Amino acid sequence: MRKLILIRHAERPEIAPNEVGNDVVLTEQGKQDTAQYAQSIGGQVVSMMTSPIERCIETAEIIAKEKGFPVEHIERSRLLGNPGFVIEDGKLAWQQWQTKGHDVVNQHLLSATDALPGFMDFEIAVNAFLEKMATVLSDASEGLHVWVTHDVMLACLASRTLPSHLKMADWPHFLGHLIVTLEESGELSFEYLQKP
């Protein structure tokens, strides 16, 4: 079976208002939760990729150590964060959150068709990202791929691949994830799971 887990990083402290929070790292609880989660994953991890933001790197490294995957083979990708596949201009996108508010922008990410300033066209961005996933899954050996990202990227992709859009109540918790499976037909299937 060929699967890819797109997972939000583990618990971090609250980010101060009007801060992007790129320097905020995992809490001790977040580290413990990641180790527990990694132990629950079945199958061999054959590749890993992470956002270059430290809390995602920390999450990826803990999963790698628990699963016996070489930490030095974890790839870092700006598709997963800083800025992420759905953001074209990080500064301009951040201005949207500051002026419109997080709820308005996040709801827009879940269901809108028109992109706000600073964001990529949703259809183009999501399709390109899904194509990358499909290529990784079809080109690699059997096993599990783990990509560590942020809530915005995970929510946007999950909402646009599942049968119906996510609601704000479904916004990804820490370690919430989307399991992407390459089916025998060559199609991708999706399952969205929240950590309780």
N, C-alpha and C positions, 0 to 999 in steps of 0.2 A: 504494500500500500504506500502511496506517495502522498504525504500530507505536509502542510505548512501551517504553523501556528503564528498568527500575527497577534502579539500580546502587548498590552500596556505595561509599562514599568511598575514596580511594586510601590508600596506606600512611601510617601515623602511628606515632610512637614507642609503646613499651609504656606502658600506663596503670598508674600505681602501685596496689598493692593497696589496697582499701577506698576508692578514688577513682572517681567517676563518669567523670571525664575530659572533661567538656564543653569545657574550655579547651585540649585537646590539638589541635595543628594538623598539617598534612601535613609529611612529611619532604621533602627535596630529591628523593629517589628517587621518592616518591609524586607529586610534581609532574611529573617527567619521564615516569613511567608513564602519568599521566593524559593528557598531551599525545600520547604515542604511541597510546594507546587511541583518543583523539578522532580522530586521523588515519585510523584503521582503520574508522571508522563510515561506512557508505555512506548517501547520501540527505541531504535537507535537514532540519535541525532547525527545527521550527515552534513549539515551546514548550519551556520548561524550568521545573522546580520543584525546590526543594531544602529539606532540613532547615535550620532556622536556626542549627545548630551550625557553627562556623567551618570545620572541616575539610571539611564537605559543601559549604559555600559556595565554598571554594577549589577543590574538585573541579569544581563546576558552572561556575565562572568560567573555568577553564582549558579545559573542553570548549567553552564558548560562544565563547571567543576563537579556538580552533582551527577551529570550524565556522562562524564568521562570524555568530553569533547575538548580538544586542545584550545585553550584560551587564546593563544596567539593566532588561531585560524578564524577568529570572529571578525567578520568584515564590518566596516563602518560605512554607513550610507546616509547621505543627506535626503534621500527619498523618505527615510523613516523619521526624520526630525532635523531641525536647524537648517532649513525651514520645514521640510516634509513635502511629500509628493503633491499635495493640494495647494501649497502656498508658493506664489511666484515671487513676491517681494515681502520679506519678513517684517520690515518696518511699517510698510503700508498696511499689511494685514493686522499688525498689532494695533495700529490706530483705529481699526474697525472695532476691535474689542474694547478699546478705551472709550470711544465716542458712543457706540451703540449699546455697549454692555454685553457681558458674556452670554446671557440667556438668548438675546436676539441673534447674535452671531452664531452661537452653537446650534440653535434651531435652524438657522439658514443652512448650516453645513449638513444637517440631517435630511433636508427635503427640498431645498430650493433648486431651481434649474439655472438661474443667473448667478454668476460669481460676483462677489463683492470686490471692491478695489483691493489689490494685493494678492488675490486668490487666482488660481488657475481655473479655466473652464472645467466644471466638474466632470462632464462626460469624457472629455479628452484626458484629463488627469487620471480618472478612475480606470478607464480602458487601458491606458498605457501601463498603469501599475498592475492591473490584472494580467496583462500580456507578459510583464516581467515575471510574475508569479508562475504563470503557465509554462514559460520557458524554463525556469529553474526546476519546476517539478518534472517536466518531461525530459530534460537533459540529464538530470542527476540519477544516481542509483536509488534503489528503493530505500525508504527511510523517512525521517522527520527533519523538517527544516524549521528553525525557530527565528523569527524576526521580532525584535523588541522595538517598540515605538511609543507614541504618546496618545492620549485620549482623542485628540482631534483627528489624527490620521485613522485610528481604529474606528471611531464613530462614523466618520464620513464614508469609509469603505463598507463597513457592515451595513449601514443604512441603505446603501445603494446596491447591495448584492443580495440582500434578504428579500423574501416575498413582499414585505411591506416595510416602509420607513420606520426607523427607530423613533421612539418618543424621548423627550428629555429625561423621563424616568428610567429609560434604558441606557443612559449615558454610561460609558465604561467605567467600572470601578477599577481600583488598582488590581493588576493581574487579570482583568477581564480580557477575553481573547476571541478571535475568530479562527476557527479551524477550516482550512481550505484543503479540499481533497481533489486530487486528479482522478476522475472516474475512468473506468475502462473505455467509455465512449469518447474520451478525450476532453469532456466537459469538466468544468470546475464546479464543485458543490460547496456550500457554506453552512457552518453552524456557529452561532454566536453564543458564548457562555460567559456568565458573570461569576466572579468569585463571591461566595456568600458573605 
